[in-house]
Amino acid sequence: MTESQQEYLRLLEAVLFASPEPLAEKSLAQRLPEEADLKTLLADLKDHYAGRGVRLVQAGKTWAFRTAPDLAGRLNMETEAVRKPSRAAVETLAIIAYHQPVTRAEIEEIRGVSLSKGTLDLLLEAGWIAPKGRRQTPGRPVTWGTTDAFLDHFGIERVGDLPGIEELKAAGLLDSRPSIQAYGERGALSEEDDTEPELDLPEPLDPESRD
């Protein structure tokens, strides 16, 4: 590695360390000289921290330093109490993750029960979901998808890395209602599905019209 490359690596490390939030690759590139190879630098920095107490992790198109998973339980820290997601919120989040972009009506069809407004509000406040556009169908309902914050929170690099449906059931995150079987039939995402759909929101979103 040349002296210039080492300096770029130090700069990248400092930028990531100083940020309280995960940084997008575009934002990182803007902080480095034009001749710097960002992808190579990120790969080198990730390898450098592999096996250490702090690791460089990727979540979608964002990067951040995180505590090594095997050490998380040994760190005693006071944290602010957060609202625990309900069973409905967990199931709704799983449906959105596996079926995105998906409308409220489609979520209700898969779950077999109506969806309360508060469920989507909770997921929105957590930053785990966001509107992805509108269906080109009567009423033009809003479609929902997961965010990079969702990937970061659950330690996933891309949507294609999500666990299988049976794994979720075994972990107690999903029940065995017949309607939930629709996850496996309609929700298996592949690497090709791990893309951001084009946002088409010409109309302002009204909280009362999240359908």
N, C-alpha and C positions, 0 to 999 in steps of 0.2 A: 504494500500500500504506500502510495506516495505521500509526501508531506502535506500536499494540498488535500488529498483524500482524508487524511487523518484529521485535518482541521475542519473539514466539512462534517465528519462524523462527530467531532466534539460539539460543533454548533448544533447539529441535529439533536444530539443527546440533551444539550442544555435547553433547547426549545421545548422538547417533550417533557422534560423534568419540571420546567417552570409552569407548564399549563395545568390548571385545575380540572380541565375537561379534555376528553379525547380530541385529537386534532385531525382534520381531514388531510389527505395527501395533497390536495390543491393548496391548502393553507401552508403546509410544510414546505412545498416547493417554492412558494413566494418568499420564504425566509432564508432560502439558500441561494448561492450564486447560480446563474443560469447553466454553467457547465457541470454542476453537480448532478450525479446520477442518483436520484432519490430512491428508486426501487432497490438498487444495489446497496446503498447506504442503510436503508431500513433492514434489509436482509442481514447485513453485517452486524448491525447493532442488535438485532434480535438474537443472532447466534452468540454474540458477546455476552448477553445476559442470560442465556439458557443455563438452567441449573442453579442460578443465583436466587437470593431471597426476593429480589425484584425482577420482573420480566417485562419485556416489551411485547405487548399483545395487539393483535389486529381485530377490529370489529367492523365488518363491512369495509368502508373506505376510510376508516379512522384508525388512529394509533394512539396508544397510551401506555404508561408504565403502570403495572399492577403487582400487588403482592403475590408471590408464588402460592398456588392453590393449597399445597400441603402445609403451608405455614399459617394460613388464615385463621385456623382454630386456636392457634397458640398466641395470638395477639389479643390482649385485653384492651379494648377501647370502648369508651362510652359513645353510644350512637343515639341519635334522635329517634324516638319511636315513630315508626311509619305505619300507615294503615295497611293491614294485611289484606291481600286480594281475596275476594270471596270465591267460592267454587265456580260461580257463574262467570266471574272475571277471568279465572284461570282457563276455563273452557273456551270462553270467547277469544282470549288471546291466542290459544292454540289453534282455533279455527282460522283466525286471521293470518297467523303465521304460515299455516299449511295451504290455505286457499287464496291468499292475496293475489290481486286485489279482490275484495269481497264486500258485498253490500250488507246492510243490516238485515234485510229480508232474507238473504242467503244464510246469514249466521243463524237466524231464527229457524230456518228450514232444517239446517243440519242439527241443531240442538234439540229441536222438537218442542221448544217452549219459547214464549215471547222474551224479548230482551229489554230490560229496564234501561232508561236513559242514564242512570247513575253508573251502570257498568262501563259504558263507553267513556264516560267522564273520568272515571278512575284511571283507565288505561291511558287516556289523553294526558291527564295530570302527571302520570308517571313518565310520560315521554316515550312510551313503548309503541304507540301507534300514531298514525297521521293520515289525513285524507290523501288519497292517491289520484283522484280524478272522479269522473262521473260516467256511469254506464250510458251508452247511447241507446237507451230504451225509454219507453214512456215514463215521464216523471224525472228522468235523469238522476237516479239515486246516487249518492256519494259512495265511493268505494274506499275501503280501508286497507292499510298495509302496515307492516312493522317498520321500525326505524333503526338507525345505527345504535341508538341508545339501548334498544331492546337487545341487540347483539352483544353490546358491551356488558350490560347487566348480567346476562346469562352466560357470558364467556364463550360466545360463538363467533367464528370469523365470518361466516356467510349463512344464509338461510338454508342452503343445501346441506349444512352440517347438523340440522335439527335431528333429534332422536326419532326413532320409529314410533308408531302408534302403540304397539304392544309394550314398548319400554315406558311410555308415559302412563299406561294403565298399571303396569307393574309397580311404578313409583307412587301410585295412588293419586296421580294428577288428573286422571280422567276416570269416569265411571264406565259401567258396561251397558248403558242403555242402548237399545237397538239403533237409535238415531246417531249415536257416537260412532257406529261402524262406518258411517259416511266419511270419517276422516281417512280411513285406509283406502276407501274406494275412490275418493276424489281429491285427497290432499297430499299425495306424495310428490314433493318437489324434487326436481333434479337440478344439476348444476346449471342447465340452460335456463331454468326458471328464475335463477338468482339475479334478477335485473330490476332496475328501477323503472316502473312504467311511466310514460309521459304524463305529466300533470296537466289536466284540462279542467280548470275550475273557473269558468267565466262568470259564474254567479256567486255572490257572497254566501258563505256557509252560515246558516241559521242553526243554533244549537237545538232548536225544536224540530229541525228537519233532518236529523241524522238517521236517515233510512235508506 
